[in-house]
Amino acid sequence: MPLAVLAALLFQAPATSKKVDIVSVTGCLREPTAGTWTLTAATDPAPSSANAPAAKDVPSTPPVGKNQFRLIGVSEFNLPAHKGHTVIVKGLFIKATPMNRLNITSVTMVAASCTDGTAK
């Protein structure tokens, strides 16, 4: 390899990587079509760790937000058991159009119903 080519490769600017943040979101777990899971009436994403929250961090009164997220990476979680429940979802936040996505790392039930005003 010619020395000039090697030098050019060594001194190239490092590629910028897109960082994907881990966030926590609370909302109502829905399955609008079979196998497609969403979180509705969801709070704004808050920086978090991938682990499930400690019991002391689960709110006694579930917050209601205005966001909606499509959930991906759901096969590891028993989401049908929490359908129609208010849950805390933690995961990788992926900005997308028309709906942002969360690649989930944990799901924690907050309440056995939703406070978003819609039926189960």
C-alpha positions as CSV (number, residue, x, y, z in Angstrom):
1,M,0.0,0.0,0.0
2,P,1.5,3.4,-1.0
3,L,2.5,5.5,2.0
4,A,0.3,8.4,0.9
5,V,-2.8,6.2,0.9
6,L,-1.9,4.8,4.3
7,A,-1.4,8.3,5.7
8,A,-4.7,9.4,4.3
9,L,-6.5,6.5,6.0
10,L,-4.9,7.2,9.3
11,F,-5.7,10.9,9.3
12,Q,-9.3,10.7,8.2
13,A,-11.8,12.4,10.5
14,P,-13.5,9.8,12.7
15,A,-17.0,8.9,11.6
16,T,-19.7,10.4,13.7
17,S,-21.8,7.8,15.3
18,K,-25.5,8.3,16.1
19,K,-26.0,7.7,19.8
20,V,-29.2,6.0,20.8
21,D,-30.4,7.0,24.2
22,I,-31.9,4.7,26.8
23,V,-35.1,6.3,28.2
24,S,-38.0,5.6,30.5
25,V,-41.6,6.3,29.4
26,T,-44.9,5.7,31.2
27,G,-48.1,5.1,29.2
28,C,-50.9,2.8,28.3
29,L,-50.0,-0.4,26.6
30,R,-52.1,-1.1,23.5
31,E,-52.2,-3.7,20.7
32,P,-54.0,-1.8,17.8
33,T,-53.4,-4.7,15.4
34,A,-52.2,-8.3,16.2
35,G,-48.5,-8.3,17.1
36,T,-48.2,-4.5,16.9
37,W,-47.7,-2.9,20.3
38,T,-47.9,0.8,21.2
39,L,-47.7,3.0,24.2
40,T,-50.3,5.7,24.2
41,A,-50.9,8.7,26.4
42,A,-47.2,8.4,27.1
43,T,-44.9,10.8,29.0
44,D,-41.9,12.5,27.4
45,P,-38.9,10.2,27.2
46,A,-36.6,10.7,30.3
47,P,-33.0,9.6,30.4
48,S,-32.7,6.3,32.2
49,S,-30.9,3.0,32.6
50,A,-32.0,-0.2,30.8
51,N,-33.0,-1.9,34.1
52,A,-36.5,-2.1,35.5
53,P,-37.2,0.6,38.0
54,A,-37.0,-0.1,41.7
55,A,-40.4,-0.5,43.5
56,K,-39.8,2.9,45.2
57,D,-39.5,4.6,41.7
58,V,-42.9,3.3,40.5
59,P,-45.4,6.2,40.8
60,S,-48.6,5.6,42.9
61,T,-50.5,7.9,40.6
62,P,-49.7,7.1,36.9
63,P,-48.7,10.2,34.9
64,V,-50.5,10.9,31.6
65,G,-48.7,12.2,28.6
66,K,-49.4,13.2,25.0
67,N,-46.9,11.0,23.2
68,Q,-47.3,7.7,21.3
69,F,-44.5,5.1,20.7
70,R,-44.3,1.9,18.7
71,L,-42.7,-0.8,20.7
72,I,-40.2,-3.1,19.1
73,G,-38.1,-6.0,20.5
74,V,-41.2,-7.2,22.3
75,S,-40.8,-11.0,21.9
76,E,-38.9,-11.3,25.3
77,F,-41.7,-9.7,27.2
78,N,-45.2,-11.0,28.1
79,L,-47.0,-7.9,26.8
80,P,-50.5,-9.6,26.5
81,A,-50.5,-9.9,30.3
82,H,-50.2,-6.1,30.5
83,K,-52.5,-5.1,27.6
84,G,-54.7,-2.1,28.7
85,H,-52.5,-1.5,31.7
86,T,-50.4,1.6,32.5
87,V,-46.7,0.5,32.4
88,I,-43.2,1.9,32.6
89,V,-41.3,1.0,29.5
90,K,-37.5,1.4,29.3
91,G,-35.5,1.0,26.1
92,L,-33.6,2.5,23.3
93,F,-35.3,5.6,21.9
94,I,-35.4,5.7,18.1
95,K,-36.7,8.9,16.5
96,A,-38.8,8.0,13.5
97,T,-41.6,9.2,11.3
98,P,-44.6,8.9,11.7
99,M,-44.1,7.4,15.2
100,N,-41.1,7.3,17.4
101,R,-40.1,3.8,18.6
102,L,-38.8,2.2,21.7
103,N,-36.7,-1.0,21.5
104,I,-37.7,-2.2,25.0
105,T,-35.4,-3.5,27.7
106,S,-37.9,-3.7,30.5
107,V,-41.6,-3.4,31.2
108,T,-43.1,-2.7,34.7
109,M,-46.8,-2.5,35.5
110,V,-47.9,0.7,37.2
111,A,-51.7,0.2,37.2
112,A,-54.1,-2.4,36.0
113,S,-56.0,0.2,33.9
114,C,-55.2,3.1,31.8
115,T,-55.9,6.8,32.6
116,D,-55.9,7.9,29.0
117,G,-59.6,7.9,28.7
118,T,-59.9,5.1,26.2
119,A,-61.4,1.6,26.6
120,K,-59.3,-1.5,26.9
